[in-house]
Amino acid sequence: MSGFVLGIDIGGTGSRVAIAPFDATAVSTTADGATADGATADSVVAELLGTLTGPGVSIGAEGSNAPQQIRRLVIAAKEAWPDHVDSIRGVGIGATGIASLSTDVGEFARSLAVEAKAETAVAIDAVTAHLGALSGCGGAVTVLGTGAIAIAHPGPDPQGNLLPKWRRVDGWGHLFGDRGGGAWVGRQALEAALKCHDGVDDRGAGLLEAARQRFGEPGTWPAQFYTRSDRAGLLAEFAVDVAGRASAGDPVASALLAEAGREAARSAIAAGGQGIDAAARVTLSGGLRRAGESLVEAFRSEALRLRRETVVVEPAGDPLSGALTLANLVGKRRLQPQSGVLWV
């Protein structure tokens, strides 16, 4: 069966939708997810036909606006690629915060399938990050974006199906967790900056200067942050400045990024602690990975310290490629839902 798939990636600071050919070839996999010809199970995508971008998620009194953003992207995709609308076989969506901040996600997935006229899967963003980073195979991934979440899965069964065996760690949002994510880094950095401003600890002088350049005088910061529904994204934006300070040799900024890497490793190892082979692959994904080598190296070192058998690998793809993989899987009906993680 020919056709196309849509992959949608919804993050805290931006969103994307991509279209690619539907891979309807049946894939018989081994227990570790490797195919007979050496390819990885349902790993996509050889050819992107196009991508569009949109705004990120915001959170208000009604919860997350991810469902509205998803619908807008589907409409935009239909308008951008009208010749392919009737040939969409699967829609795969990874959205940040959708499990805890939006209600009745299963009903949303079903209604979207009717609107899109295609099999549809909606997942927390960690699932699509996992599918992209590990090419549909087993292991554990920590995703550091605006927030932070780790997720593990043993990989596809011999028939290529992904069973409901996902295990997640963190992803509790910037008030309660998201340890090591962009908002976490931004908040820790602003705290260090304010300690310097208050005369408590002058080691944060470089971060105070950077924060003033972005946000103005410290006295204005509470009003800028406490009144905004997208404060997590605003905090994460400052993580870019933290990375800049770290690359310039600021020891406090470098230490913050290293601690973010260690937090990410702790979450990944915890996620893979049950039902995952101790020697399984572990990787770090998400936009914050680009913040600097100190973060990536700290992730690697801490993961190996916590579990020597772990194999730390580079991510094979990003969450958008994972969303397209999800779309192919749901188009082939190889997915089973899991409460709080994946809806079809």
VEXNU-292759 format. One record per residue (C-alpha): x, y, z; residue in one letter. Coordinates in pm, whole numbers, plus 50000, padded with zeros to 5 digits. Layout:
BEGIN
XYZa/...
***
This chain:
BEGIN
500005000050000m/501495033349895s/500825066350060g/502275090350311f/502615096350683v/502565127850893l/504835132151193g/504155159851445i/506535171251717d/505115195451976i/507615211152218g/507715238652473g/509285264352242t/508195252851897g/506425226351690s/506985208651357r/505075187051114v/506675166250840a/505415144350559i/507215113550429a/506405082450226p/504555054650406f/506705023550440d/504204995050417a/506814967550393t/506334941150660a/509424938950880v/510234907351072s/512524915551363t/514664896751607t/514284901551980a/516734930651985d/514884948751707g/517324941151426a/515804931151094t/516934902250883a/518844925650651d/520484944250939g/518254974950935a/516504986151250t/512874978951313a/510615003951140d/513245031051160s/512225059550937v/512695080250738v/514745079150422a/513005107950249e/511285138150394l/508985154750144l/508535186450346g/508335202350690t/506425231050850l/506955248451182t/504675264451438g/504605278051794p/505235257452105g/502885247152382v/501585271752639s/499855262752964i/497025282253124g/494005277253347a/492505252853094e/495685231953081g/497895225952779s/496935239552438n/498725210452266a/495495196552113p/494775230051947q/498345232651821q/498165197451679i/494955204751493r/496445236651348r/499465217451220l/497275190651061v/495265217750884i/498475235050775a/499815201950641a/496665196150437k/496935231050290e/500655227350217a/500435192650062w/496905190349911p/497895163349662d/498755139549947h/495785145550180v/493785115450060d/496805092350082s/497785097850447i/498045063150606r/499265072550953g/499675102751179v/502205100851464g/502275128151729i/504665134352016g/503615162752246a/505195176352559t/503055176252872g/500015161352703i/499605132852953a/499375153953266s/497995186653134l/495325176452885s/492265155052957t/490895125552761d/493805121852523v/492415088952393g/489235105852274e/491315133352116f/493375107351926a/490235090251799r/488595122651688s/491785133851515l/491925100651328a/488435107951192v/489435143251090e/492715132050931a/491105100950775k/494115080650887a/495245058351172e/496515081651445t/498745077551750a/499345104152014v/502225099652258a/504125118752517i/507135134952354d/509525110652521a/508125081952311v/508855098951980t/512255110152110a/512985073752199h/511855060851858l/513995086851684g/517095084051900a/517245045951910l/515745039351566s/512835019451708g/515054995851910c/515214989552284g/517015010152546g/516615041852749a/516595078252641v/516605110352837t/515185140052652v/516455174352755l/514415201952597g/512455228552777t/511605200953023g/513225167353094a/511935132053082i/513485097553051a/511825067152899i/512795031252837a/511395002652631h/512714967452562p/512104971352189g/509794954751936p/508644918851963d/509594893351693p/506644904951480q/507694941351498g/504974951951743n/505634976852020l/503924963052329l/502824985552620p/506074982552814k/507125019052827w/508615030853157r/509035068053221r/510935088153481v/510485125353557d/508605147853318g/506905163753620w/507085199153487g/509295228253582h/507735232853928l/508235197154050f/510945181653835g/512225182153477d/515665177253628r/518395187953389g/516065203453131g/516275238252985g/513865253753235a/515745236753519w/519065250753392v/517555285253344g/516045285953692r/519285273853858q/521245299853665a/518885328153765l/519135317154126e/522935319254102a/522595353453940a/520345366054219l/522715352954486k/525375374654325c/522975404154305h/522125400054676d/525785398154776g/525505362154895v/527815345754639d/529705365754378d/530605335454166r/527435341153963g/528585375153832a/528805363153473g/525315348553487l/523965380453644l/525405400553356e/523875376753101a/520495377353275a/520465415253283r/521135416252911q/518175393352842r/515645403253110f/516685437553241g/517175445953607e/516495418353864p/513675437954024g/511605432853709t/512115395153688w/509285383253917p/506665401953714a/508135388453391q/507995352153502f/505255347153761y/502505361753544t/503275341753228r/501775308653123s/504885300652915d/507375307053195r/509035273153142a/509925283052786g/511195316652906l/513445299653160l/514685275752892a/515605305052667e/518085316152932f/519735281952912a/521085293652575v/522905321752755d/524165297253017v/525645276052740a/527295307052595g/528825315852930r/530045280052973a/531765280352633s/533455312752737a/534885295353045g/532435305853317d/532905279053588p/529435283053741v/527735279253403a/529895249253318s/529115232953652a/525385238253597l/525505221253258l/527535192253397a/524985187253674e/522225187853413a/524025159453233g/524335139353554r/520655144353633e/519785132253282a/521905101053330a/520295092953665r/516875094853506s/517875072853210a/519365045853432i/516325046753660a/513985043153361a/515935013253235g/516134997253577g/513134974353530q/512464952053233g/515414964853028i/518654946052973d/521394960653194a/523634962852889a/520994981252687a/521805012452493r/521325046152660v/521395079952491t/520755116652543l/518375135252313s/516745169352288g/517805204652205g/519755210352525l/522215183652417r/523775210852202r/524535232052510a/528075219552541g/530445190252578e/530475193352958s/526795182952966l/527205153852725v/530365140952890e/528795143253236a/525835122753107f/528155096052972r/530335094253282s/527435092953525e/525565066353325a/528635043953321l/529305050453690r/525765040053781l/525755009153555r/529004996953404r/527294974353147e/525465003452988t/526315011852627v/526115049552576v/525415058052213v/524855088651998e/521195095351908p/520365082751560a/517545107451493g/515445134851645d/511855134651784p/510405144551448l/511895113551286s/510495094251582g/507035108951516a/507265096551157l/508295062251284t/505275063051515l/503085072051218a/504385042151023n/503805018951318l/500225030351371v/499615029050996g/500634992351009k/498634987051330r/501704976051523r/501014997451830l/499204989952153q/498085018852375p/499475024452723q/497735046352977s/499505079253034g/502045072652758v/500535063252422l/497015065952277w/495685051751949v/
***
